[in-house]
């Protein structure tokens, strides 16, 4: 028996009928076509499927789509600006070479976005702790940490520059 769900995904209201056992990651990828959320392990170990649920980073392979009923979801596709301009975290991963094959990158970026939302100026240890649920098989994590540090500086600078610009 299918269940009707209504969720907000990347700012858009979405409704669907889903099987009760359908994982949220499969709903996003197969039903909505949002393939930026990757499936790496299906066991909550790698973090490739990390998204935001009501602003909190979660692994979408650990939730059923029906559990998302009434909630707000953000995927990697919803992080960039509507005009396609990369979010500062996405840009920092590019600039700092924080990716190689790119498979884990969306999950790392979503985890980093949550981390920087909670702690805009994290230490290196804070970054390591904030990203510990995400695994990368290609890099040594050094450039991933540098990317989060760069994004933190960029986002803090943008936040500080904004009030001065609006007061002019």
N, C-alpha and C positions, 0 to 999 in steps of 0.2 A: 504494500500500500504506500503510495507516494504522499509526501507532505508538502504543503505550499509554504514557501518561505519568502520573506521580503527583507532585503538587506540594502544598505547603501554602500556601493563599491566605488571608490575614487570619486565620490561626490554625486554619483548617479544612483537613483533608486532602481533596484533590480528585483524582479519576482520570478520565481521558478517553482516547478514541482520536482521534488527530488526524492530518491530512495532514502530511507532513514539511515542507512549505513554508508552513504556517500561521504567520503572525506572532503573537508573544505578545500584542500589543495586541488582535488579533482574537479570540484564544482567550479573553482576559479579558472582552471586550465581548460577543461573539456566543455563546460556549459557556457562560460562567459568568454572563452578565447583569450584569457589573460595568461599567456604562456611565459611571462617573465618570472613568475613564481615557479621555482624548479622543484622537482622531486629527486632527492638524492639518496634517501635511505629508507623511507617509509617507516622509520622506527624512532623518530625524534632525536636522532643522534647528530645529524650534520648541520642543520639550520638552513639548508638551501631554500626551504619553503617559508621562511620567516616573512610575515606580513604584520600589519598593525590592526588590531581589533580594539575599537574604541580608544585608539591612541597608544595602546600597549603592544609591544612586540610579542608575537606568539608564533609558534610553529604550526602552520596550517595543516600538517599531516597528523596532528594530535587531536583535531576537532572534527566533528561531523558538520556538514553543511547546515543541518537543522539547528545546531547549537548557535549558529550565527544569526538566527532569526531576530530581526529588530535591531541588529547591531550595525555599526559603521566600520567598514573595512577599507584599508588602504594597501595597495600592492605597489610594486616597483613602478608600474606604469602610471600610477597616480602621484609619484613624487616629483617629477619634472613639471615645469610650468606649462600651462595650456598651449603656449606658443612653441613648445619643444625645448626651451632653454633648460639645460640640466640644472638640477638642484645642486647646491654647493658640495654636498657629499658625493654625488655622482661625478661632478667635475673633478673633485680632489682624487677620487679613485683613478680617474683617467690621467690626471696630471702627475700623480705620484707613482704610477705604474702599480696600483694596488690590485691588479688582476692579471692573470695569465690566460687560462682557458676561459674564464668568465662564468663558469657554471655556478660557483658559490657566491659570486658577486652580488646578485640581488638580495640574497639573505643577509650578507654582511652589511650591505648598505642600509637595509631596513632595520637591522639591529643597531647600527651606528646612529641612524636617525633617532631611534628611541633613546639611546644613550645620551646623545647631545641635547635632546629635549629635556631629559632629566638632569643632566649635568653639562652645561654649556662649555665648561673649561676643565675637562677631565685630565688627570695625570695619566702617564703611560700605564701605570698599574690599574687605574680606573678603566682605561680602554681595554686592556687585556681581560679584566673581569667582565666588562660589559659585552665583550664578544666571545666569551668562553664557550658559548653554546653553538658556535659556528665553526665548521671545519673547512680547511682548504688543503687540497692535496698538491697544489702546484707551487705555492709560494712559501717563503719562510716567515710569513706574517709581518716582517719588518715594514714592507711598503704599505700593507693594510693599516698598520698602526700609524705610519706617517700620513696616510690619506685622512684618517680620522682627525689627527692633530691639525692638519692643514684645513680641513673643513671647519673645525672648531674655531680656528683663528679667523677664517673668512666669515663665518656666520656671526661671530662676536663683533668683528669689525663692521659688518653690514648693520647689525643691530645698533651699534654705537653711532654710526654715521646717519642713520635714519632720523632720529629726533632733531639733529642739527639741520638736516635738509628740510624737514617739515616746518621748522620754526622760521625759516628764511622767507 
